[in-house]
Amino acid sequence: MLSNQEISKILYEISEYLEMEDDPFRPRAYQKAARIIELQNRSLATIYAKEGIKGIERIPGIGEIIAKKIEELILTGQLQSFEKLKRESPVDVSTLTKIEGMGPKKIKALWQKLGVKNLDDLKKIIGQHKIRELDGFGEKSEENILRGIKALKTQKERLLLKKVLPIAEEIKQRLSELPEVKKVEIAGSIRRKKETVGDIDMLVLSDKPEKVMDVFVKLPQIVEIYAKGQTKSSGRLSIGIDIDLRVVPEQSFGAALQYFTGSKLHNIKLRTIALKKGYKLNEYGLFKNNEQVAGKNEKEIYDKLGIRYIGPDKRIGENEVVITDTNIKEKSVGAVVFHGTYGMERIEYLIVHYPKGARSGSHGHWDMVKGHVDEGEREIDTLFRETKEETGLQKDNLELIDGFKEEIHYNFRTGRGLHYKKVVFYLLKSKIKKVALSHEHDDYKWLPFKDALETLTFKGGKEILIRANKHLINREKL
């Protein structure tokens, strides 16, 4: 999901495009929202997962229209109206506004009077000294713009993952072909599958780091070398971002890969747990009384800390860390129940209300159907049994949708102690909407996707619903 910084950047860019259209009001609204988002301590994605679009609207300065655009960014990673705005604009506003001193008004004047549409056009008229002849610009303005263009080349910016990944893969492939190299991995934000990338972090397992560094500094993709060392070298790529290469010994490779993949917040959480258990965790390994106890691979670090292994793309520092070494372990099976068919009639999802309990808070919580797996019971049998017991929906009226099986894992605490729970979800299509609730619930609703997403209480349930809805959409396209 997009970070607050990335969402804020998009809103700022929208305001710049709107200024080009002489819109007197909307640019200010987007600028104000962008500034507010920059100052938020909580992730908008987290707020949305817990409170839905109403949580976004409750942020002072963000109205209903912009909240809906933020929702689209969170759910899809892009904004169709923004993409349309860029396509229809005759000017590359996004690039030109990165030049210091080039605001929308100056960009518009240069476009209307000199036909400047992009950076190449601007460089051309700078060379012809045409800017100094314009009213409101002059020789000084021309010099400042030229200085801004030169500074733009050295600015560190984030590039789209799809642009950076092929280059990173090329370099990984070249290094992996060296006889001195046993393993190569790309770490950092690329491995976390962030939409944008600020630099490339790469790790190599080798007993001969000097040979590796000699090849690295001569790679054709690198246009400038900042530093060359025995185990670390840094440079700048022709696409405009930096790359760091580290050669790591075998006993520390997993620890280094974990350290240079996780976000800052994720790594802080792991180090905190390690300290509580009497360990020390860093990029060299997991240590107990100065003796390394894990570090060759990532999984053994998570296992030793009693944490469920977390995939690289989930290591963002929110609620992904789940403690598994607890005496209270539970497994349940859940059902995402829906009625209707995409393309023919409106899809509605069934959610049920659990009264106040251990995890519910003062007003209870909204969730999907789920229940414990009995000893020796198959997951599918639990699925249909629990759905019948909790909603009255019989197996004959339910269709199991192929290809969907998702899990969530979480901790919660009761008077008995810390619980570790795993819930496996399946997708069921109901032929009927008549529901007979069990004593466990006091209400139910059939809701369209967005309303159901907003009503569900817990982040895990929201994530499962998003995946289920996406599965149904993709299934309809086949």
Protein Blocks (a to p, Z undefined) as FASTA:
>chain_A
ZZfklmmmmmmmmmmmmmmnopaklmmmmmmmmmmmmmpmbdfklmmmmnommlmmmpgh
iafklmmmmmmmmmnopafklmmmmmmpmbdfklmmmpghiafklmmmmmmmnopabfkl
mmmmmmnommmmpghiajmlmmmmmmmmmmmmmpccdddfklmmmmmmmmmmmmmmpmkb
mbdcdehjllnopabdfbdcdddddfblmlmmmmmmmpfkbmbdfbdcfkbccdddfkop
acddddddfklmmmmmmmmmpcfklmmmmmmmmmmnopacdfkbcceehiafbhkbmklm
mmmnopacddfklmnopampccfbbfbdcddddddddedjehkaccddddddddddfkno
jnopaddddddddehiafklmmmmmmmmmnopafklpccdehiacddddddddfkbccdd
dddddddddfbfcdcddfkbgbdcdddfklmmmmpmblklmmmmmmmmmmmmmmmmZZ
